[in-house]
């Protein structure tokens, strides 16, 4: 349960955010004694298979609580800059907003703008800090509350909160951990800023790393990589774009090849010196628990797969219907 920090003076807050992660921070502010004078979200856009225009999670929550919602395309228009200034906010809180703020906006609230970032800065500045931390094999991460400046996640740090990254964590589970850490860290930061007792620590740029935005092309599994690297990628790309490989099925009668995209939702590393003598990309073994594939170092045991237009299933269920696709000694990509 979040503490409300009632000992500090209430602040007039503008909140800016988009996805559920942001909405969870907005909820913490709603439950606090601070006054939310406006909520900023990007313009609505079509999403999902039906391409319906739906409000983002933050807007939906704001409307539920009858909060004023603003949705400028950007802040280049003077009218949008003036409108924000007219809210006379003490501070602007930015969480996964998705729009760059010009310097004029950063300097408009009395206490400036602060951001909740999903990493321990200066490590993993940028768009995909959770995924890149997992992919790199980091053992811990957290959230950093920083004073925003005109750089990309380069502002002074005010407060950090850490959490462990386990061998079972995916981006989805780590996202939930940070969604629990962030709101309390935000309220603690606002309590300090309200009393003027907060400290700002400049980031050491020598230790900075950049978390590039994810691209669908990264989801393709390359069996030339070591098994532990592949396993980290699989965990990092859940729930999007989900690691996958191409299976080429040859029709026994016509000889025509049909290509299938198979997603991997869970896998584990198998370390065995004998495996390193196997041809990379070949299926070493199959059983009810896994389909094991040789990589450049070690093997990867595929445990939960998703065939095209099907739901994700345990390997035992996959083999019940498609054992002919995964024969020991064959290439995992099928007929080449």
C-alpha positions as CSV (number, residue, x, y, z in Angstrom):
1,X,0.0,0.0,0.0
2,X,1.3,3.5,-0.9
3,X,2.1,6.0,1.8
4,X,0.4,9.3,1.2
5,X,3.2,11.6,2.5
6,X,0.6,13.9,4.1
7,X,3.3,15.7,6.0
8,X,4.3,17.7,2.9
9,X,2.4,20.5,1.4
10,X,0.1,19.6,-1.6
11,X,1.4,20.5,-5.0
12,X,-0.5,21.5,-8.1
13,X,0.5,18.8,-10.6
14,X,0.3,18.4,-14.4
15,X,0.7,14.7,-15.2
16,X,1.8,13.5,-18.7
17,X,1.8,9.8,-19.6
18,X,0.4,7.2,-21.9
19,X,0.5,3.4,-21.2
20,X,-0.7,1.4,-18.1
21,X,2.7,2.0,-16.5
22,X,2.0,5.7,-16.5
23,X,-1.6,5.2,-15.4
24,X,-0.4,3.4,-12.3
25,X,1.6,6.5,-11.3
26,X,-1.4,8.7,-12.1
27,X,-3.5,6.6,-9.7
28,X,-1.0,7.1,-7.0
29,X,-1.3,10.8,-7.4
30,X,-5.1,10.6,-7.5
31,X,-4.9,8.8,-4.1
32,X,-2.5,11.4,-2.7
33,X,-3.2,14.8,-1.3
34,X,-1.7,16.6,-4.4
35,X,-4.0,18.5,-6.8
36,X,-3.9,17.2,-10.4
37,X,-4.7,20.3,-12.5
38,X,-4.4,18.6,-15.9
39,X,-3.5,15.3,-17.5
40,X,-1.6,15.3,-20.8
41,X,-1.7,12.4,-23.3
42,X,-0.8,12.0,-27.0
43,X,-3.7,12.3,-29.5
44,X,-5.8,9.1,-29.8
45,X,-4.9,6.7,-32.5
46,X,-6.2,3.4,-33.9
47,X,-4.9,0.3,-32.2
48,X,-5.4,-3.4,-32.1
49,X,-6.7,-5.7,-34.9
50,X,-9.9,-3.7,-35.4
51,X,-8.0,-0.4,-35.6
52,X,-10.5,1.2,-33.3
53,X,-9.7,4.6,-31.9
54,X,-9.4,4.0,-28.1
55,X,-8.1,6.2,-25.3
56,X,-4.8,5.3,-23.8
57,X,-4.7,3.9,-20.3
58,X,-3.8,7.2,-18.8
59,X,-6.6,9.1,-20.5
60,X,-9.1,6.4,-19.6
61,X,-8.2,6.7,-16.0
62,X,-8.2,10.5,-16.0
63,X,-11.7,10.6,-17.5
64,X,-13.0,8.2,-14.9
65,X,-11.9,10.7,-12.3
66,X,-13.2,13.7,-14.2
67,X,-9.8,15.2,-14.7
68,X,-9.1,17.7,-17.4
69,X,-7.3,16.0,-20.4
70,X,-5.2,17.8,-22.9
71,X,-3.9,16.0,-26.1
72,X,-1.6,18.3,-28.1
73,X,0.2,16.9,-31.2
74,X,3.4,18.5,-29.8
75,X,4.3,21.7,-28.0
76,X,5.5,23.7,-31.0
77,X,2.3,25.7,-31.1
78,X,2.4,28.8,-28.9
79,X,-1.3,28.3,-28.0
80,X,-0.4,24.9,-26.4
81,X,2.5,26.4,-24.5
82,X,0.3,29.2,-23.2
83,X,-2.5,26.7,-22.2
84,X,0.0,24.7,-20.2
85,X,1.3,27.8,-18.5
86,X,-2.2,28.9,-17.6
87,X,-2.6,25.9,-15.3
88,X,0.0,27.6,-13.0
89,X,1.3,24.2,-11.9
90,X,4.0,23.7,-9.3
91,X,5.4,20.7,-11.2
92,X,4.9,18.5,-14.2
93,X,5.3,14.7,-13.8
94,X,6.1,12.8,-16.9
95,X,5.9,9.0,-17.1
96,X,6.2,7.2,-20.5
97,X,4.6,10.1,-22.3
98,X,6.1,9.5,-25.7
99,X,6.5,13.2,-26.7
100,X,9.6,15.3,-26.4
101,X,9.2,18.4,-24.3
102,X,10.8,21.6,-25.6
103,X,12.8,23.7,-23.2
104,X,10.0,26.2,-22.8
105,X,7.8,23.6,-21.3
106,X,10.5,22.1,-19.1
107,X,10.9,25.6,-17.5
108,X,7.2,26.5,-17.2
109,X,6.2,24.8,-13.9
110,X,7.6,26.4,-10.8
111,X,9.6,23.3,-9.9
112,X,10.2,22.2,-13.5
113,X,9.4,18.8,-14.9
114,X,10.4,15.4,-13.4
115,X,10.4,12.0,-15.1
116,X,10.0,8.5,-13.8
117,X,12.5,6.4,-15.8
118,X,12.6,2.6,-15.7
119,X,16.3,2.1,-15.1
120,X,19.1,3.0,-12.7
121,X,20.4,6.0,-14.6
122,X,22.8,6.7,-16.2
123,X,22.5,3.1,-17.4
124,X,19.9,2.5,-20.1
125,X,18.8,5.9,-21.1
126,X,16.2,5.8,-23.9
127,X,13.1,4.1,-25.0
128,X,13.5,0.4,-24.0
129,X,15.3,0.3,-20.6
130,X,13.5,-2.7,-19.2
131,X,14.1,-4.9,-22.3
132,X,17.7,-3.9,-22.7
133,X,18.5,-4.6,-19.1
134,X,17.2,-8.1,-19.5
135,X,18.8,-8.7,-22.8
136,X,22.2,-7.6,-21.4
137,X,21.9,-9.9,-18.4
138,X,21.8,-7.3,-15.7
139,X,21.1,-8.6,-12.2
140,X,19.3,-5.5,-10.9
141,X,17.4,-2.5,-12.2
142,X,14.9,0.0,-10.8
143,X,13.4,3.4,-11.3
144,X,15.1,6.8,-11.3
145,X,13.2,10.1,-10.6
146,X,15.1,12.8,-12.4
147,X,14.8,16.5,-13.1
148,X,14.2,16.7,-16.8
149,X,16.5,18.8,-19.0
150,X,16.7,19.2,-22.8
151,X,18.8,16.0,-23.2
152,X,17.5,12.4,-23.5
153,X,17.2,11.1,-19.9
154,X,20.3,13.1,-19.0
155,X,18.8,15.2,-16.1
156,X,20.0,15.3,-12.5
157,X,18.8,12.3,-10.4
158,X,16.6,13.0,-7.4
159,X,15.7,9.6,-6.1
160,X,16.3,5.9,-7.1
161,X,14.6,2.6,-6.1
162,X,16.2,-0.7,-6.9
163,X,14.9,-4.2,-7.6
164,X,16.4,-7.6,-8.4
165,X,16.2,-9.2,-11.9
166,X,15.7,-12.9,-11.6
167,X,16.4,-15.7,-14.1
168,X,12.7,-16.1,-14.5
169,X,11.9,-12.4,-15.2
170,X,10.5,-11.3,-18.5
171,X,9.9,-7.7,-19.6
172,X,6.3,-8.2,-18.6
173,X,7.1,-9.3,-15.0
174,X,9.9,-6.7,-14.6
175,X,7.5,-4.1,-15.8
176,X,5.1,-5.0,-13.0
177,X,7.9,-4.8,-10.4
178,X,8.8,-1.3,-11.5
179,X,5.1,-0.3,-11.6
180,X,5.1,-1.1,-7.9
181,X,8.3,0.7,-7.1
182,X,7.7,3.8,-9.2
183,X,4.6,5.3,-7.7
184,X,6.0,5.3,-4.1
185,X,9.3,6.7,-5.3
186,X,7.3,9.5,-7.1
187,X,5.4,10.4,-4.0
188,X,8.5,10.4,-1.9
189,X,10.2,12.7,-4.4
190,X,7.2,15.1,-4.4
191,X,7.3,15.2,-0.6
192,X,10.9,16.2,-0.7
193,X,10.3,18.8,-3.4
194,X,7.4,20.3,-1.6
195,X,9.6,21.1,1.4
196,X,12.6,22.2,-0.7
197,X,14.8,19.6,0.9
198,X,15.6,17.5,-2.1
199,X,19.0,17.0,-3.6
200,X,20.0,16.7,-7.2
201,X,22.8,14.4,-8.3
202,X,24.3,14.9,-11.8
203,X,24.6,11.8,-13.8
204,X,28.1,10.4,-14.7
205,X,28.0,10.4,-18.5
206,X,31.0,8.0,-18.5
207,X,28.7,5.2,-17.3
208,X,25.8,6.0,-19.6
209,X,24.3,3.3,-21.9
210,X,21.5,3.7,-24.4
211,X,18.4,1.6,-24.6
212,X,17.5,1.6,-28.3
213,X,13.8,1.2,-29.2
214,X,12.8,-2.4,-30.0
215,X,12.4,-3.4,-33.6
216,X,10.5,-6.4,-34.9
217,X,13.5,-7.6,-36.8
218,X,15.3,-8.3,-33.5
219,X,12.8,-11.0,-32.7
220,X,14.3,-13.5,-35.2
221,X,16.3,-16.1,-33.3
222,X,19.8,-16.6,-34.6
223,X,21.1,-20.0,-33.6
224,X,24.6,-18.9,-34.2
225,X,24.4,-17.0,-30.9
226,X,25.1,-18.7,-27.5
227,X,22.2,-20.3,-25.8
228,X,22.3,-17.9,-22.8
229,X,22.1,-14.9,-25.1
230,X,19.1,-16.3,-26.9
231,X,17.4,-17.1,-23.7
232,X,17.8,-13.6,-22.5
233,X,16.4,-12.2,-25.7
234,X,13.3,-14.5,-25.4
235,X,12.7,-13.1,-21.9
236,X,13.3,-9.5,-23.0
237,X,10.9,-9.6,-25.9
238,X,7.9,-10.7,-23.9
239,X,5.2,-9.4,-24.4
240,X,6.5,-7.7,-27.6
241,X,7.7,-8.5,-30.3
242,X,8.1,-12.1,-29.0
243,X,11.1,-14.1,-30.2
244,X,10.5,-16.4,-33.1
245,X,12.0,-18.5,-35.8
246,X,11.0,-19.6,-39.3
247,X,10.0,-23.2,-40.0
248,X,9.9,-24.3,-43.6
249,X,7.5,-27.2,-44.2
250,X,7.9,-29.1,-47.5
251,X,4.8,-30.8,-49.0
252,X,5.6,-34.4,-49.5
253,X,3.5,-34.6,-52.7
254,X,4.1,-31.3,-54.4
255,X,7.5,-30.4,-53.0
256,X,6.3,-26.9,-52.4
257,X,7.6,-25.1,-49.3
258,X,5.2,-23.4,-46.8
259,X,6.8,-21.0,-44.3
260,X,5.6,-20.8,-40.7
261,X,6.5,-18.3,-38.0
262,X,6.8,-20.0,-34.6
263,X,7.0,-17.8,-31.5
264,X,8.9,-18.8,-28.4
265,X,7.4,-17.9,-25.0
266,X,9.7,-19.9,-22.7
267,X,13.1,-21.5,-23.0
268,X,15.9,-22.6,-20.7
269,X,19.7,-23.0,-21.2
270,X,21.2,-26.5,-21.3
271,X,25.0,-26.6,-20.6
272,X,26.6,-29.8,-21.7
273,X,30.1,-30.1,-23.2
274,X,28.9,-32.8,-25.6
275,X,26.3,-30.5,-27.0
276,X,29.0,-28.2,-28.4
277,X,29.9,-30.9,-30.9
278,X,26.4,-30.8,-32.4
279,X,25.7,-28.9,-35.6
280,X,24.3,-25.5,-34.8
281,X,20.5,-25.3,-35.3
282,X,19.9,-29.0,-35.2
283,X,17.4,-30.6,-32.9
284,X,19.3,-32.6,-30.3
285,X,16.4,-34.1,-28.4
286,X,12.6,-33.9,-27.9
287,X,10.5,-34.9,-24.9
288,X,7.4,-33.8,-23.1
289,X,9.3,-30.9,-21.5
290,X,11.3,-29.4,-24.3
291,X,12.6,-29.4,-27.9
292,X,16.4,-28.9,-27.4
293,X,18.4,-27.0,-30.1
294,X,22.1,-26.8,-30.5
295,X,23.6,-23.3,-30.6
296,X,27.1,-21.9,-31.0
297,X,27.6,-22.5,-27.3
298,X,25.3,-24.8,-25.2
299,X,21.8,-25.6,-26.2
300,X,18.4,-24.0,-25.9
301,X,15.5,-26.0,-24.6
302,X,12.2,-24.6,-26.1
303,X,9.4,-25.2,-23.6
304,X,6.4,-23.1,-24.7
305,X,5.8,-22.4,-28.3
306,X,3.1,-20.7,-30.4
307,X,2.3,-22.0,-33.8
308,X,0.7,-19.6,-36.4
309,X,-2.9,-18.6,-35.5
310,X,-2.8,-20.8,-32.4
311,X,-2.4,-20.0,-28.7
312,X,0.9,-20.6,-26.9
313,X,1.2,-24.2,-25.7
314,X,3.6,-26.4,-23.8
315,X,5.9,-28.4,-26.0
316,X,4.1,-31.6,-25.0
317,X,1.0,-30.3,-26.7
318,X,2.9,-29.1,-29.7
319,X,4.5,-32.5,-30.3
320,X,1.1,-34.2,-30.0
321,X,0.0,-32.5,-33.2
322,X,3.3,-31.6,-35.0
323,X,5.9,-34.2,-34.0
324,X,6.8,-34.5,-37.7
325,X,8.1,-30.9,-37.7
326,X,10.6,-31.5,-34.9
327,X,12.5,-34.7,-35.6
328,X,15.8,-35.3,-33.8
329,X,18.7,-34.6,-36.1
330,X,16.8,-32.2,-38.4
331,X,17.3,-28.5,-38.6
332,X,14.9,-26.5,-36.4
333,X,14.1,-24.3,-39.4
334,X,12.9,-27.3,-41.4
335,X,13.8,-28.1,-44.9
336,X,16.1,-25.5,-46.4
